[in-house]
């Protein structure tokens, strides 16, 4: 029997889910123990459970549409397919439409229509959904705590800063000169376009390595971070050590 594997881990919960390599190894062991052939493995690493954000899952379905002789899909465990119960059941129905069985290295009889098995599968889905909610809650609470302390709570790293080993911001001296130049020129009453043009002439890249525009300069001048204030999700805290002007 030929099976196609699917593995997924999200960025925020990798320790609890196991790495992609651990999941893939479990799939290989399962197939060897049961005499199945693992013909392909599709992976989504560091993505949420939302279906629209999973290129690996999309590629899996493309493979299933184009390939013959595949009998089922193998996963590490049910919540790797989806934590959300609705998404989980929807994907099971999609596999069923294609006459494919779903196999798990951790759970048995996922395809059974026995009412007790269906209820158990859905119960597992509900538990996974609750776990996801608790994880989100803990992450949110943790970020809020960091925000109240003025520490880095998430989002892009502004030009002029870099992350420390303990995931906080510190001034990046190499890029801080660019920020100070922007504020200096502004104090001399240069307009936004003039400042952007000067930075482009000097071949100074933006945080993303691109060209400067008036809107980019405006964003920096209005960013409270450079004025020693950390703002995250409505929370403001002082961080005078991060002032760059």
N, C-alpha and C positions, 0 to 999 in steps of 0.2 A: 504494500500500500504506500502510495506517494503522498507526502505531507509537505506543506509550505509553512515555514516558521515565521512568527512575528514576535518581536521584542520591543519593549518601551521602558524608558525611565524618564522621569521629569527632573529638571534641574534642582528643585528645592528639596527633593525627598530621595536622593540617590542612595543614601546609606541604608534606608529601610527597604528599598526596592531591589537592591543588588545592581551591579553594573550590567551593561549590555553583554559583556563577555561571560559573566556568571549565568545569565539567562540562556545565552546561546549554547553554552556547554551543557546545561540541563536539558535542552531540547535534543542535543545530539545523544546524550546518555539515554534519554527516554526512547528515542527511535531505535537505538542499538538494542536495548533491552526487549523491545517489542517486535523487532524484525521489520520496522518501517524504514522507508527511504525518505530522508530529508532533502528535497530537491532544491530548495532555496530558502533564504532567511531575509526578511525585511525588517528594518530597524528604525525606530524613532528615538533619538537620544536628546535629552534636554528639552522636551516639548510637553505641553499640557495635554490633558485628556480630550480636549475639544477635537472633533473629527476634522474640522477644516484646517487645523494647524499641524496635520500629520502627513508629511510627504511620503514617509515609509508605508503607511497604511494605504495611501492612494496608489502607490506603486504595486502593493500587494494585490489590490483589486484589479489593476490593469493586467497583471500577470495572470490572475485567475480567469479573466475574460479571454485571454489570448492563448491559454495553455489547455491541453487536453491531458487526461490521465492523472489529474490531481484529485485525491479523494477527501482531503480535509486540510484544516488549518490547525497548527500546533502553537500553543502559547505557554509561557512559563506558569502563570496563574491568571485567574479570571480578571483581577483588577488591573492587569497589564493591558488587557484589551480595552477596558474602560472602567473607571470608578463610578461614573454616573449610570444609574440603573437604566434610564431610558436609552442612553447610547448603547449600553451593553446589550439590551434586548433587541434594539434595532439592528445591530451588527449580526447578532445570532440569526435574525430573520433573513438578513441579506445572504448569509452563508447558506441557509436552508433553501433559498430560492435557486441557488446554484448547485443544489444537491451535494453540499459539502458538510462534513461533520467537523465539529470543533473539539479539539483535544487539549487537555491541560496536563502539565507535569505534576500539578498539585491537587487537582480535583478530578473526580471521575463522573461519567454519565452526564456530561453537560448538555447533551442533545436529547435526553430522555423527555418524553411528553407526560410521564407519570406526574400527577399533581403534586406529590410530595417532593419529587426531584425539582420540578419547576419552582415550587415554593422555596426550596433550599437555595437554588441558584439565585433567585431574586432576593432572598435574605442576605446572601453573600454580597450581592450588589448594593443593597441598602447599607450594610456595614461599611463597605468600601467608600460609599458616598459620604457617610458620616465621618469616616477617617479623613477624607479629603477636606471636609469642612473644618475639622479640628486643626489640620495642618495649616490651612489658609488662615485660620484664626490666630494660631500661634505665631506664624510668620508676620501677620499684620501687627500683633501686639509687640513682637520683638522690634519691628521697624519703628513703631510709634515710640517705644522706649529709647531707641537710638536717637530719634528725632528730638525728643525732649532734652537729651543730653548734648545735642548739637553735633552728634556723630553722623557719619554717612549712613543713610537709610535706604539707599537704592537710587536707580536712575543712571543717566549718563555721567561720565566724569568730565567736569568742565575743564576747558583749556587752562593750564596753569596749576593743575593739581594732579596727584597720582595716589594710588591706594597703598596703604601700609600693609604689613603682614597681618595685622589684626583687623583688616577691612575698614579702616578709617581713612580720611583724606589727609594729605599733607601737601604743602606747597612744592611744586615742581619748579626748581630754580631755572631750568632751561626754558620753560615756556612762560614763567612769570614775567620775564622781561617784555614779552609781547603784550601782556595785559597792562603792564605799567605804561608802555608806550601809548596804548590806546587811550588810557585815562589822561596821560600827559597832553596828547594832541587835542583831546576834547577840552581840556582846561584852557588851551590856547585858542579855543573857539573854532576849531576845524569842524566842518560838518561831517555827517556819517559817511557820505560817498567819498570825500577827500581822504578820510582815514582808511577806508577800505582800499582805495587806489594806492595809497602809500604802502600798505602792507603787501599788496600784490606786486608792486614794483620791487619791493625788498625780498620777494620770493619766500615770504613767511607763510607756511600752510595753516589752515584752520585746524580745529581739533580732529576733523575727519579727513584732513589732507587735501581739501579742496581750495577754491578761490574765496576771497573775501567779498562780501556784499554789504550794503548799508544795513540790511536787516540783521546780519551776523554781528556787526559792530554794535548795533542798538541792543541786541540781546545781552551782550557782555556788559555794556554800560548800565543796564537795568537789572542785572543779576545780583541779588542781595548777597550771594556767597562772597563776592569780591569785597564787599563792605563789612565782612565779619559777621554776617547773619546766615544761619542755616535754616532753610524753610523746606518743610516736607509735609504734605497732606494737611495743610492748615496750621502746622506746629512751627513756631519760630523760636530759635535759640541763638544765643551769642556765641561766636567762635572767633574772637579777635586774633587768634594765632593764624587764622586762614585769610586774613585781610590782604588783598593785593590791589593797590591803587596807584 
